[in-house]
Amino acid sequence: MRESLPQLTGSIQMESLQKKVEVIRDTDGLVTIKAQNASDAYKALGFVHAQDRLWQMDFMRRAGSGRLSEVVGESTLNIDKFMLTLGFQDLVEANYEMLSPNARDAFVAYSAGVNEYIDNHSSTLSPEFQLLNYQPEEWKPTDSLLWGRLMALQLSDNFNRELLRQRLLKHLSAAEVDSFWPQDSGDPGIIPQFDLSKAQQHDIPAGEHLLPWSMAPKDASNAWVVSGDKTATGKPILANDPHLALDAPGPWYLVRIETPDYTWAGATSPGVPFLVLGHNSHIAWGFTTTHSDTQDLFIEQVNPDNPAQYLTPEGYRNFEETTNTILIKDQPSLQFSIRKSRHGPILSPVLNNPNNKSDGHLLSLAWTALREDDLTAQALYDINFATDAKDFAQAVKNFHSPQQTLVMADRQGNIQLMAPGRVPVRHQGDGRYPVVGWTGTNDWIGIVPFKDLPQSLNPRDQKLVTANNKLIGNDYPYLIAKDWPNSYRARRIHQLLDKKAKLSVDDNLAIQMDTLSIAALEMLDILSDTPAADLKSEAIKQKLSRWDGQLTLNATEPAIFYHWIYWLNRAAFGNLPSDASSFQTPNILRLQRRLIESPDSWCVYGEKLVNEDNCVAQMTESLRRVASNYTQLEKDNTWGELHSTTFQHQIFDRIPILGELLKLKIATPGGHDTVNRASPSMKSGDLWRFSNVHGPSYRAVYDLDNLDNSRFLIAAGQSGNPLSKFYGNFLLRWRDGNYVKLDGKNTSGQNQRLMLNNK
């Protein structure tokens, strides 16, 4: 297994290079690539990605193309069916043909570098290939585009919420269901929405789609930028930390690339030839998820006399139907049929619906990310070469999916926010429920024009902040989304940015690591009047009343608070039907709004913690249950001990003993609604363990006065091989905020240098 570690020193001959390239790894495994031209830089990046992350890359492309079962077996069959239904493989082949020649050349060069490693590596491949007993295929340029479609899937979750709402409608009225997604009255906004009429509804089976944790939708990130008028250097500072699954290996790979014309530094994603987040010689940029509604579920009516047809406004039409062969390890292959309507792929066969009765109706998915003319990869390529705000604005015109909120700063002093992406304009409806597809009245009638998408350049208050909160004001003429995430993180970032007249890079680093929870403090203010049933309960109240809201490693109050939230959530939503299982995870904004807006009836959908109909009694009992277990909390003591992060691995975690030996685990501060995001899970069955399951996979602060002074962090390490010293070496740095630079100036004799030479 140790022979699977790649060659990091000496020289390697590569046929595809034009000139020699130097690859330098420092003592942390951070990579600097020095090339004489961009094409060789892409080849070298493909090569080092393959050296350190080839299995991760292969898993990504197999997941996106619906081919996991070939190497894993029938356990991934449902994932393959879902991905084949979406049709990503055919989609990226069409997308690739739409790219400019220069962008295609970059993908070709990158693929050549990956294949140089696959074809000529002198070592054994990484352990996952050995455990699953297969060899990787040649890397194709279109394989890289699958990453973008998978990321679009992770960052687009509206159709899941539509399914959840539809399931709730079996038990509750539409008004009751809508109340479970409250508006955040404290949201500062960023730069709402046009309130369209209620969607039509129909009684249909509505299951849910199940994906591995690493591919399941996640919904958080922070980004902000301040102008030179608010910084100590007189030049902008930009900060960004996207929140994704906490996996090992993580989604990002830090690199610095130097050519005679450009320097790039930041986060690449293995499988992709460009920087996704970072800076070039002129600008820095970052992303957050907009949370726009770019997906709709349509109810298609099947022809009762011909199941190969569905109803349209013009009459019955044949489904588009294809059949795919799914290869399954150690099993016979499977023929899987896929159907499409005029709206999109039919999802009903791949939803986790225990009843699985269509009753003559099927669900199709309309999604802007499924268009063959999607040019998001082109936009990413062009962003990498942008030199100022004007170039950046031109580049993002092709950023089609998923819609993201981008922040940018350039060396000239401009700061900018743009939210590019294709957002549908609906004939009617607000996108929250599945709608009938055969009348045409719910169809999409266009896309929000690019010029009308939210954007801001050099605002008067000299700052732009986005933390997934509501992007637009109430006078905005288009529907971006009906539901928005809470504003707690955005409000805290504004507070901290406004504390000082002139901000430094270090000030922005500290903001990224901030652990004060506005959500907790506001919630405790509401709960302060809870009647205490006994002295222990009163002691809990008093302890929490003195808490400063900081979720630090050594604090004892956070576990008490989250334990109380757990019981309150059961009292508020614990009696909802089992197919609304997502409500088992507390949402503080949802709880907060119910307690404020329905003080006497907030518990009507909840589990009775005590045999009384009075909601005050339920609140008192929720506090008493926390107090009754207080001694156990005192024993376990601090938040850090109770709130640890375990980085998940798709293969090793499923192997007894080996999984434990290779596990990356660390105590973490923060909470779900702190700037330093660290979402605690309360599903483990142990009410006093709050595993951190979601947080910043990457942190960066960019100094536009001196881009080499920019700071970076990733969550685990550069290598995907657990036998490498670079597999988990960033854990403590990531937890404690000990950032690194990618300045190319570390000339330590301990650096490892690899020369890539042209044969």
N, C-alpha and C positions, 0 to 999 in steps of 0.2 A: 504494500500500500504506500510506503514512503517513496517508492520509485515513481509515484504519481505526481510528485512535486515537479514543477517545470524548471527548465534551465533559465537561470536569471543572470548569469555572467558568461563571459567569453564571447563567442561570435556564432552566428547562424547564417547560412546562405539561403537567400530567398530569390526565387526566379523572377518574381513580379516587380521587384523594386527598380526604380530608375537610378537612384543614388543610395549611398549607405545612410542608415538611420541609427541614432543612438537612443537606447532606452535605459533610463536611469531609475532605479528604485531606491528610495531612501530607507532609513531604519524603521519607518512605519509602513513600508510597502507602497508609499505614494509614488506615482509614476510620472516621469517627465519624458516626453518624446521630442527629440530634436531631429527635424527632417528638413530637407531642402525644398520641398514642394508639398502642396496639400494632398496630392494623390498618394505619395509615400507615407504621409502622416496617417491617412485613413487606413492604409494597409497595415501599418505598424499598430494602430489602435485595434484593428480586428485581430491581429496576432496576439497582443497582450490580453485582450478580453478573453480570447480562447484559452490562453495559458492559465488564467486565473478563474474563469467562470464558464467554461464550455458547457458543463452539464446544465447549469442554470439557463443558458441560452437555448440549449436543445429542449429542455422542459418547456420553455416559453413557446418555442415554435410548434412543438407537438400539441401543447394545450390550445394554441390559437387555431391550429389546422384540424383539430379533432382527431389526433393520432396518439393519444396517450396510451390507449389500451394495447397498442402493439407491443409496448415494452413493460407496462405495469400490470396488465391483465384486466379482468372484467370489473374490478373495483372502480375503474375510471370510465366505465361505459357510458354512464349518464352524462358525464362531462363532455365526452366526445359527441354524443348525440346533440347536446345543446349547442356546442360550437359549430358542428356541421349545419345545424339549423340556421344559425346566424350567417353562415357562408363566408367566413372571414378569408379563407384561402383564395377563393375565386375573386373576392373583393380586392385583396391587395394586389393581385395580378393586374386587375384593371386600373387600380390607383397608380401602380408603378408606370404604366404606359403614359400617364398624364404628366409625369415629372419632366422638368427641363433636362436637356442633355447633361449639363453640369451636375445636377443632383443625381441623375442615374449613374454618372461616372463615379461619384462618391460612393454609392452603394456597391458598385462593381468592385472598386478598389478595396473597400472594407471586406467584402466577401472573399477576395483573393487572399487577404491577410489571415482571415479565419481558416481558410482551406489550406494555407501553407502549414498551419499548426496541425490541422486534422490529418493531413497527408504525410507529414514529415516529422512529427514529434518523436523524440528519442525515448521519452519516458512512458510509463503506463498512464492511461487516462485516469481521471479522478475517481474516487471510490464508488460513486453512484453508478457509473458505467459498469464497474465490476459486480456490484451487488445485483443490478438488473440484467447483467450479462448481454449487453448489446454495444454496438459501435455507432458513433454518430455518422449521419449522411453528410454529403457535401452541403456547404452553406450557400444558399442562393440569395440574391439581392432582395427578392420579395419576402424572404424570411424576416428580414429586419423590419419590414412594414407591419408584420403581425404584432409587434410590440405596441405600436400606436393603437391598433384596434383593441387589444386587450386592456390598454390603459383607458381607452374610451369606455369600455365596459365597466371597469372598476369605478370610474368617475361619473357614471350615469345610472341613476338608481330609481328613476321615477316610475318605471313600469312595475317594479316591486311594490312601491307604495300604492299604485293603482290596484294591484292584486290584493293587498292587505285591506284597503278600503272596501273593495268588493266583497271580501269575506265578512267584514264587519257589518255590511249592509243586510246580511241575512238575519242579524240580531238587533240592529239599532237603526234609528232614522238617519237620514243623510246629515241633518243638522247636528245630531249627536256625534256622528263620526267626524265631521269637520271640526268639532270643538277639540278633538284630540291633537290637532296641529295648530296650536295657538300662534298668533302674531306676537312678535317681540316689540313691546311698546317702547323699550329703551334703546332701540337700535339707532346708532348715529347715522346710518346710511353711508354710502360711499360717494356717489356723485350727485306707488309702485305700480303700481302696476295697473294696467287697464283691466278692470274687473269684469270679465265676460260672464255670460249667463251660465247657469249650472248645466253640467254635462248630462246627456241622456244616460239612463241606466237600463240594464237588462239582467235578468236572472240567469247567470251562467256559472259553471264551475270555475273557481279561481284558485289555483294552487299557488305554489311558489317555486322559484328555481333555486337549486342548491349547488353552490360552487365551493371549491376548497377555500380556506380562509384567505390565502394569498391572492385569490382572484375575486373574492367577494367584494361588493362595493364598500368603499371607505369615504369619509366625507369631512376632511379637515385639512387646513393649511393656514399659515400666516405669511403675509408679505406686506412690507411697507417701504416707502421711500421718502426721504426728507431732502429738501433742496439745500443748496449751499448756504442760504441765509439762516438755516437752523443748525449748521454744523461748525465745529471748531476750525475745520480746514477751509471752509468757504466753497467746498465742492459737495455734491450729493453723496449720501450714504443710502444703500439699499440693503434690506434684509429679507430673507426668505427661508421658511422651513416647511416643506411639504410633509404631511402626515399620511403615512401609508402603513401597510402591514409590517409588523416587526418580525421579519424573517431572517434566517441565516441560510445563505448569504442575503444581504439586503439588496434593494433594487438599484443602488447607485454604485458607481466606481469613479473615484477621484482621479483626475489626470490634468497635467499641464502639457500643452502641445505648442511647440515653437517652430515656426517657419520664417523665412526671410520677410514675408509680407504680413503675417498675423501671429498673434499669440492668443491661445484660448486656455482657460482654466476653470474647472468646476466639475459638475456632475455629469458623467455619461451614464448611459444604461447599457449593460452588456447586451449586444445584439444590434446596437444602433451606432452609426458612424459619427454622429455629431454630439456636441454638448446639448443636453436638454436644459440644464440650468447652469448659469455661470456668467463669465465675462469674456469678451474678446479684447482687442487692443483699444476699443473705443467706447463700448457700452457694457452695462451689466443688466441682467434681467432675471425675473422670477415669476412663478405661477402660483395661483390658488384656484381651486375649483369654484366655478360660478354658482353651481347648483341650479342651473336653468333646467326647464322642462323641455327636453328635446325628444322625448319618447311618448308615444300614445299607443294604447291597446285598442284595437278595433274588434268588435264582435261580428264575425262573418256568419251569415246564414247559409247553411248547406242546402243544396237542392234535395228535397226528400226523395225525388225520383232518380237522382243521379249524384251520388256522393263525390264525384269528381268535379262538381261545379259548385259555385257559390253565387249569391245574389249581389248584383250591382245596380246602380240607378238605371242602367240600360237593359237590365235583364240578367239572366244567368250567364256566367263566364266560367271557363275551365280554369282550375288551379294550374299554376306552373308546377310541375312535379319532376323531381329527379331522384335517382336511387344511388346511394353511396354504399360501398363495401367497407365495413369496419373490421380491421384485422385485430384479433384479440389474442394476447399471449397465452399459449397452452390451451386454447379453445378454438372451436370452429369459427370462421368469419361470420359476420352478420350483415344482412342486407337491410339498409335503413332508408326509408322513403322520407323525402322532405317536400313540403308543399309551400307555395307562396300565393298570396292574393295580391291585388293591386296595391295594397297598403304595405305589405312586407311579409316576412316569413311567418308561418303558422307555428305558434309556440305551444299550443295545447298538448301535443304528444310528449313534450319534454318538461312539463310542469309537474311538480310533486303534488299531485292531486289524488288523494286516497279513493275518491269516488270514481274519478276518471270517466264520467259520463258526459258526453258532449251535448246531448239533448238537441241535436241538430244545429248547434252553434260551435264555432271555433274562435280562438283568439289569435289575431295577427298583430305583429309589432311593426309600427312605423317609427323609424329612428333616423335622424339626420346622419348618423355615422355610417349608415349602410349604403351611401351613394358611391357610385363608381367614379365620379369626378372629384372625390375628396382629395385635397391637395395639402393636407396638414403637414406631411413630410417635407413638401417643398417649402412651406412656411418656416419650418424648423431650420432647414438648410439656409434660407435667406436671413433669418435672424442671426445665425452664426457669423454672417458677413456684414451685418448692418454697422454703419459708422456713426449714426446719430438718430435723433428722434424721428426725423422724416423717413429715413431708411427703415427704421423699425416699424413705423405705421404702415409703410408700403408692404413690408414682409408679412405682417400678420393678417393682411387681407385674405390670404389663402389658408389661414388657420381655421379649418372648418369644423373639426370635432376632436375631442369633446370641447364644448365651450369652456374657456378658461378666462380668469381675470389675470392679466399680465401687468406687471409693473416693470418700468425701465428707467434707467438713468444713463446719461451720456457724459463724456468728459467736458462737453461745452456747458454743462450745468442744467440741462433740461431734465425734468422728471415727468413721467407719463404713466397713465393707466389706461388700458384698453381691454375690452372683453370680446374678442373675436370669436366667431363660431356661428354655425347655421342654427338659427332658432326659428321654429315653424310659426307661421301665422295661421290660426285656425278660423274656419268659417264661423264656428261657434264653439262654446265649451271652454273650460279652464284647465283641462288636462289632468284632472285629479281622479277621474273614474274611467273605466272602459266605456266606450261609446259604440253605438250601432254603426256598422260599416256599409250597409246596403242602401242608405238613403242619399248619401252625399252631403248631408247637412253638417256633418262633423269633420269633413275632409280638410286637409291642409290646402290653403289657397296661395301660399307663397312662403318666402323666407324674409325675416326682418332685414332690411337693407343694411349693408355694412356701415354706411354713413350715419345710421340711426342707432347703432349699438352703443352702449355706455362707454364713454371715454373722457379723459381729462388730461390736459397738458398744462403744466406749471400753474397749479391752483393758487389762489390768493393766500391760503393758510399754509402754504409751503410744505405740505405733507399729503401723502396718499396712503390709506390703510385699508387692507382687505383681509378678512379672516373668515371667509365664507358667509359673511353676514349679508343682509339685503343690499343689493347693489344700486338700486334706483329709487327715485322719489315717487310720490303718489301721482305726480302729473306725467309720468312716463307713458307714451301712447301705445306701447306694445306690451303683451304679456310675456315676460321672461320666465316667471315662475309664480305660482300661487303660494307655495310654502317656502320659507327660508329658514336656514339654521339660526341659532341664537346669536346674540351680539356680545356675549360676555368677553370673549378674547379681544374683539375689536375695541371695545370700550376700555379695557385695561391697557391695551397698547397706546391708545390716545392719551390716557392718563399719564403714562410713563414718558411719552414723547413730549408732553407739555410741561414736564417737571423742570426742565432745564432750557435756558435760552439757546445754548450752543451744545450740540450733542457730539460726542466722540464715537469712534468705532467701538471702544470698550463699553460705552453706554448702551449701544445697540446690542452688543453681545449679552449684556446683563438683562435686557428686556426679553430676549429669546429664552433665557433661563428662568424667568419670573414664575413664581408658584403661588401667587395670591389668587384666590378664587372669589371673584365678584359674585358668582352664582351662589356659593356657600353663604357669604355674608348676607345677601339679600334674602335667601331662604331662611336663615336663622332669625332674621328680623321678623319674618312672618310667624315663625314658630315660637317666638319668645313668650307669647301669651298662653302657650299650652299648659293646661292644668296638670300639676304633678301628682301622681297617685301616691307617692311615698317619698321618704327622705332620699333614697337612692336616685329617684327620678329628678328630684330637685337639684341634687348635686351634679347630675349630668347637665341640666340646664345652665347652672351657674358656670360650670367648666367651659361650656361652649360659648357662653356670653362673654367670656374673657379672651376667647380665641381671636387672633388677628387675621384669620383666613388664609394663612400660609400653609401650604401642604409640603412641608419640608421633610427630609428623611427622619429627623429626630422628633417630630411632633407626634403627640398622642391623640389630638383632637380629630384629625381627618378620618380615622377609622370609626370613631364614635359617630361622626356626622354621617358618613356613608351608610353605616348600619341603620341609623334612624331613617335615612332616605329609603333604604330597602324596605323597611316595614311600612312607611308611608305609601310607597308605591303599591305594595300589596293591598293596603287599605283603599287605595284609589282605583286600581285597575285589576286587582287580583281575581275578580270574578268574570272578566271578559272571556270569551270562548277560547279554547285551546289553540285554534288556528290563528289567533292574534298573539302568538308567543313573543313577538318583538316587544310587547308592552311589559314583559318581565324585566327588561333592562330599564332602570329608571332614567327618565328625562327630566332634569331639574326645571327647565323652563315650563314643560307641560304640567308638572306638579305645582309650580309656583302660580301659574295662571289659573289653575283650577281652585287653588286655595283662596286666591284673591277674588275671582269672579263668581265662585259658587261656594261661599264659606259654609253654608248649611247643607250643601248637597254634593260636595266634592267626592264623597265616598260611595255614591250610589252604584258605581260599577265595580266596587271593590270587595275584597274578602273581608268578612266580619272577624276582626281580631278579638272582639269581645261581643257577647250576645246582646247588643243594643243597636238601635237604628240611628242613634245620635252620632253625627260625625265628630263632635267634640270628644265623645267617649272613645272613638277609634283613634283619634290623635293622642289622647292620653295613654291608651294602651300601647300605641307604637313606641312612645317614649319609655313606658314601663318595661317593654321587652328589651330595649337597648340596655336599660339600667340593670336588668336581671342578669345580663351576661357581662357586666362591666369588669368583674374580676378576671374573666378570661382575657379580656382586652389588655388589662393591666399586666398580665403575665406575658403576653406577646409583645406588649410595649409599643414600639415606634411604628410610624407609617412606613418607613423603609423596610422593616422586617415583614410587614403585612402586604406590601405593595411592590412586588418584584416583577420584572420582565423576563419571560422565557422566550428566546428567539426560536421560532418554529422552523424546522427543516422538513421538506416534503417527504423525504425518504427515511432519514435516520430516526425521526421521531416514532416511526412505526415498527422499529426493530428493538425488541427487549434487550436490556443491558447496554447495547451499543448506543441507543438513543440517550440514555442517561449519561454515559461516559462523554459523549460529544456535545451535550447540551450547554448552551450559553445562557446564563441566568445572572441577573444583577438586581439589587434593590434600587428603587427609583422614587424620586419625589414627584410632585405635580398631581393633577387630576384631569378629569374630562374637560373642564372648562377653564383651565389655566393656560396662559400663553405657552408655557412649557407643558405641552399636552401629554397626558399619561392616563388614558382612559381605564378606570378600574372595572373589571368584570366581576359580577356577583352571581355567576352561574355555576361556580365550582362545587356548590353544596356545602362548603365551609363558609359560614357567614362572617368569619373573621379573617378571611383571605381575600384580597382584592387584586388579583393579577392584572398587571398593566398589559393591555392587549393592542394598544393603538397609540402611536406617537410620532415624533419627528424622525423620519428616516434619513434626513439630510438637513443640515443647518449651514447657512452662509451669510456673511455680512460683507458687502462689497464697498470698498473705499475708492470713490471716483477721483480723489486727489492723487492716490497712488494705488493702482489696481493690484500691485504686488503685495500691498499691505492687507488685502482681503483675507478673510478667515473662513475656515471650512471644517465641517464634521460629518462623518457618516456613522451609522449606528453600530455596526458589527466590525467589519474589517474589509480589506480589499480582496482577499482570496475567498473562493468558495470551497476550498479544500480544507477539511477540519484538521488535517495533519500539518498545515502550514502555520507558521508563527504569525501570519497576517490574517488568520481566520476570524479571531475575536479580539484582536489587540486594541480596537477602538472602544471597547465597552466602557471602561472607566472614563476615558476622555469624553465620550458621548454623554454619560450620566452627569459628569461634573462640569461640563462646559469648558473643557481644555482644548481649545481650537488649534488648528494647524494652518500654516500658510502653504500656498502652492506658488512660490516665487521663483523656483528653480535655482535658488542661491545656496542650497545646502550642499556644500562640497566636502562633506565628511568622508574620511577614508573608508568608512563603513558602508558607504553606498555600494549598491550592486549595479554594474554596468554591463549591458548586453549590446553588442553591435550586430545590427541586421545588415548584411551585405548582399549586393546584387551578384547573382551567379554569373 
